[in-house]
Amino acid sequence: MSVFKRSSRDAMAGGPAVVLDANEPEIKVEHVSVRFDGKKGAAPVVALQDVSLDIRQGEFISLVGPSGCGKTTLLRTIADLQQPSSGRITVRGQTPREIRLQKKYGIVFQNPVLYDWRTVRRNVCMPMELKGVPKKTRTATVTEMLELVGLYHFGKKYPHELSGGMQQRVGIARALAIKPEILLMDEPFSALDEFTKEKLNEDLLKIWNKTNKTILFVTHNISEAVFLSDRVVVLSPHPGRVSAIVDITLPRPRGLAIKNTPEFGALVAKVRNSFEGV
């Protein structure tokens, strides 16, 4: 029996969303390990070891941990950019490759990788051009996405005319333009100053609330992870493994003032104290 059914509400991503049975995870990671061959006969490097994780539809999940703990490797494996050495990943009952080929992933990296010779609108439009989306639909979608990320009036600008935070917004708009069901974000705000990062954190939560996307977010910043997430997955290195999964019980919607509460501080401490072997 299929675990899919039609949602009663229309997602902003376009049309009635297909949702999973409430008891079925959207992303299921089962005993996944990733090993890289050592150079010049050295022992293999174990990036991930026996990682299992269930992610429900519409959840905001953050992966935190020190460098070398496998956060990005796990995200890339879910995205079908890296193959597991053992174990299995299923996404909406399919393989990561099937999901990728269906264009159901939107990916935002630390560097937005914008094309300098294209305007903001044409940067956002490019994935739809590659998909062969009709021009009228492309134009309407670009406008919708730029309004969503607060850049409607900057559509004719070029990347070099934008701040770092604005460039990252363009990257988010481009990732959302193909109407993905899952948004994968690999340290998208790590290169930004603290003030810009906090503003984008608030904006990302507003976008998430409007679009109902499942978001997997990689960060080194514990405070950022607690502020954004439903759950924080703590990874520890040598080898990369899940040390803990911390439920974030803070009420939503969240504003920056919540960071001043004792409850927020306690959750940050709980995540920090969950690391092993660092």
C-alpha positions as CSV (number, residue, x, y, z in Angstrom):
1,M,0.0,0.0,0.0
2,S,1.3,3.4,-0.9
3,V,2.2,5.7,2.0
4,F,1.4,8.8,0.0
5,K,-1.8,10.9,0.0
6,R,-2.9,14.3,-1.1
7,S,-2.5,17.2,1.3
8,S,-5.6,19.2,2.2
9,R,-3.7,22.4,1.8
10,D,-1.8,23.8,-1.2
11,A,1.9,24.3,-0.6
12,M,3.4,27.5,-1.9
13,A,5.7,25.4,-4.0
14,G,2.8,25.0,-6.4
15,G,-0.3,22.8,-6.5
16,P,-1.5,20.2,-3.9
17,A,1.4,18.8,-2.1
18,V,1.9,15.0,-1.8
19,V,2.4,14.1,1.9
20,L,3.4,11.0,3.6
21,D,1.5,8.9,6.1
22,A,2.0,10.5,9.5
23,N,3.9,7.5,10.7
24,E,6.2,7.2,7.7
25,P,9.5,9.2,7.6
26,E,10.1,11.2,4.5
27,I,13.9,10.5,4.7
28,K,15.1,7.3,6.2
29,V,18.9,6.7,6.8
30,E,19.6,3.2,7.8
31,H,23.0,2.1,9.2
32,V,24.9,4.2,6.6
33,S,28.7,4.3,6.6
34,V,30.9,6.2,4.2
35,R,34.6,5.3,3.8
36,F,37.2,7.0,1.6
37,D,40.2,5.2,0.3
38,G,43.5,6.4,2.0
39,K,46.1,8.0,-0.2
40,K,49.2,6.0,-1.2
41,G,48.2,2.9,0.7
42,A,47.1,4.6,3.9
43,A,44.2,3.2,5.8
44,P,40.7,4.2,4.6
45,V,39.1,7.3,6.2
46,V,35.8,6.6,7.8
47,A,33.7,9.7,7.3
48,L,30.5,8.2,8.7
49,Q,29.9,5.0,10.6
50,D,26.5,3.3,11.2
51,V,24.4,6.4,11.0
52,S,20.6,6.0,11.3
53,L,18.2,8.9,11.2
54,D,14.5,9.4,10.3
55,I,13.3,12.8,9.1
56,R,9.6,13.5,8.9
57,Q,7.9,15.6,6.2
58,G,8.0,19.3,6.9
59,E,10.7,19.0,9.7
60,F,13.5,21.5,10.1
61,I,16.5,19.3,11.1
62,S,20.0,20.7,11.8
63,L,23.3,18.7,11.7
64,V,25.9,20.1,14.0
65,G,29.4,19.0,15.0
66,P,33.1,19.9,14.6
67,S,35.0,19.7,11.4
68,G,35.5,16.1,10.3
69,C,32.4,14.7,11.9
70,G,30.7,13.9,8.5
71,K,27.9,16.6,8.5
72,T,28.4,17.5,4.9
73,T,29.1,13.9,3.9
74,L,25.7,12.9,5.3
75,L,23.9,15.7,3.5
76,R,25.7,14.9,0.2
77,T,24.8,11.2,0.6
78,I,21.2,12.1,1.0
79,A,21.4,14.4,-2.0
80,D,23.0,11.6,-4.2
81,L,26.2,13.5,-4.5
82,Q,28.0,10.8,-2.6
83,Q,27.4,7.1,-2.4
84,P,27.3,5.2,0.9
85,S,29.8,2.4,1.4
86,S,27.2,0.4,3.3
87,G,23.7,0.9,4.6
88,R,20.7,2.4,2.8
89,I,18.9,5.7,2.3
90,T,15.3,6.0,1.1
91,V,13.5,9.3,0.4
92,R,9.7,9.3,0.0
93,G,10.1,5.5,-0.6
94,Q,12.6,5.9,-3.4
95,T,16.3,6.1,-3.8
96,P,18.1,9.4,-3.5
97,R,19.0,9.1,-7.2
98,E,15.4,8.8,-8.2
99,I,14.5,11.8,-6.1
100,R,17.4,13.9,-7.6
101,L,16.4,13.0,-11.1
102,Q,12.9,14.1,-10.4
103,K,14.3,17.5,-9.3
104,K,12.8,17.1,-5.8
105,Y,15.9,18.4,-4.1
106,G,16.8,22.1,-3.7
107,I,20.4,22.6,-2.6
108,V,22.0,25.7,-1.1
109,F,25.8,25.7,-0.5
110,Q,28.0,27.9,1.5
111,N,28.9,29.8,-1.7
112,P,25.8,30.7,-3.7
113,V,27.8,30.2,-7.0
114,L,26.0,32.9,-8.9
115,Y,26.9,33.7,-12.5
116,D,28.3,37.2,-12.7
117,W,27.1,37.9,-16.3
118,R,23.5,37.1,-15.4
119,T,21.1,39.4,-13.6
120,V,19.5,38.2,-10.3
121,R,16.3,37.3,-12.2
122,R,18.3,35.3,-14.8
123,N,20.3,33.5,-12.1
124,V,17.1,32.4,-10.4
125,C,15.6,31.4,-13.7
126,M,18.5,29.2,-14.9
127,P,17.4,25.9,-13.3
128,M,14.0,26.3,-14.9
129,E,15.6,27.0,-18.3
130,L,17.5,23.7,-18.0
131,K,14.3,21.9,-17.1
132,G,12.6,23.4,-20.2
133,V,9.9,25.2,-18.2
134,P,7.8,27.5,-20.4
135,K,8.9,31.1,-20.4
136,K,5.6,32.4,-19.0
137,T,5.8,30.1,-16.0
138,R,9.5,30.9,-15.5
139,T,8.8,34.6,-15.4
140,A,6.0,34.2,-12.8
141,T,8.0,31.8,-10.7
142,V,11.1,34.1,-10.6
143,T,8.8,37.0,-9.4
144,E,7.3,34.8,-6.8
145,M,10.6,33.6,-5.4
146,L,12.2,37.0,-5.3
147,E,9.2,38.3,-3.4
148,L,9.6,35.4,-1.0
149,V,13.2,36.2,-0.2
150,G,12.7,40.0,-0.2
151,L,14.6,40.8,-3.4
152,Y,11.8,41.7,-5.8
153,H,13.3,45.2,-6.5
154,F,16.7,43.8,-7.1
155,G,15.9,41.5,-10.0
156,K,17.8,43.6,-12.6
157,K,20.9,43.8,-10.5
158,Y,24.1,41.7,-11.0
159,P,25.7,39.6,-8.3
160,H,28.6,42.0,-7.8
161,E,26.1,44.7,-6.9
162,L,24.7,42.7,-4.0
163,S,25.9,42.1,-0.4
164,G,26.9,38.6,0.7
165,G,23.6,38.2,2.5
166,M,21.6,39.2,-0.6
167,Q,23.6,36.9,-2.8
168,Q,22.7,34.0,-0.4
169,R,19.1,35.0,-0.7
170,V,19.4,34.7,-4.5
171,G,20.8,31.2,-4.0
172,I,17.8,30.2,-1.8
173,A,15.4,31.7,-4.4
174,R,17.1,29.7,-7.1
175,A,16.9,26.5,-5.1
176,L,13.2,27.0,-4.4
177,A,12.4,28.0,-8.0
178,I,12.3,24.4,-9.2
179,K,9.6,23.6,-6.6
180,P,11.6,21.1,-4.6
181,E,10.1,19.1,-1.8
182,I,13.3,18.9,0.2
183,L,15.7,21.8,0.8
184,L,19.3,20.8,1.6
185,M,21.5,23.6,3.0
186,D,25.2,23.2,3.7
187,E,26.5,25.9,6.0
188,P,24.8,28.6,3.9
189,F,25.4,31.5,6.3
190,S,28.7,30.6,7.8
191,A,30.7,33.2,5.8
192,L,28.4,36.1,6.8
193,D,28.7,38.5,9.7
194,E,26.6,37.8,12.8
195,F,24.0,40.6,12.2
196,T,23.4,39.4,8.6
197,K,23.3,35.8,9.7
198,E,20.7,36.5,12.4
199,K,18.5,38.3,9.9
200,L,18.7,35.5,7.4
201,N,17.9,33.0,10.1
202,E,14.7,34.8,10.8
203,D,13.9,35.1,7.1
204,L,14.6,31.4,6.6
205,L,12.1,30.5,9.3
206,K,9.5,32.6,7.6
207,I,10.2,31.0,4.2
208,W,10.0,27.5,5.8
209,N,6.7,28.4,7.5
210,K,5.3,29.6,4.1
211,T,6.5,26.7,2.0
212,N,6.3,23.8,4.4
213,K,9.5,22.3,3.0
214,T,11.5,19.6,4.7
215,I,14.9,21.3,5.5
216,L,18.2,19.6,6.3
217,F,20.6,22.3,7.5
218,V,24.3,21.8,8.2
219,T,26.0,24.2,10.6
220,H,28.9,24.5,13.1
221,N,26.9,27.1,15.1
222,I,25.0,25.5,18.0
223,S,23.0,28.6,18.7
224,E,21.9,28.8,15.1
225,A,20.9,25.2,15.1
226,V,18.8,25.5,18.2
227,F,17.1,28.7,17.0
228,L,16.1,27.2,13.6
229,S,15.3,23.5,14.3
230,D,12.7,21.1,15.4
231,R,15.5,18.6,16.2
232,V,19.3,19.0,16.3
233,V,21.3,15.9,15.3
234,V,24.7,16.0,17.0
235,L,27.6,14.3,15.1
236,S,30.9,13.5,16.6
237,P,34.1,12.6,14.7
238,H,36.7,9.8,14.6
239,P,34.6,8.2,13.1
240,G,31.6,10.3,12.2
241,R,28.6,9.1,14.1
242,V,25.4,10.3,15.7
243,S,26.0,11.2,19.4
244,A,22.6,12.5,20.2
245,I,19.3,13.9,18.7
246,V,18.0,16.8,20.7
247,D,14.4,17.8,20.5
248,I,14.0,21.6,20.4
249,T,10.9,22.3,22.4
250,L,10.9,26.1,22.0
251,P,7.5,27.5,20.8
252,R,7.0,28.8,17.3
253,P,7.0,31.2,15.7
254,R,10.5,32.3,17.0
255,G,12.0,35.7,17.1
256,L,15.6,36.6,18.1
257,A,14.3,37.5,21.6
258,I,14.0,33.8,22.4
259,K,17.8,33.6,22.5
260,N,17.7,35.5,25.8
261,T,15.5,33.0,27.6
262,P,16.8,30.4,30.1
263,E,15.1,27.7,28.0
264,F,17.2,28.6,24.9
265,G,20.4,28.6,26.9
266,A,19.6,25.2,28.4
267,L,19.1,23.7,25.0
268,V,22.3,25.2,23.7
269,A,24.1,23.6,26.7
270,K,22.4,20.3,26.1
271,V,23.5,20.2,22.5
272,R,27.1,21.3,23.4
273,N,27.3,18.6,26.1
274,S,26.2,15.9,23.7
275,F,29.4,15.8,21.7
276,E,31.7,12.8,22.1
277,G,35.3,12.3,21.3
278,V,36.2,15.9,20.6
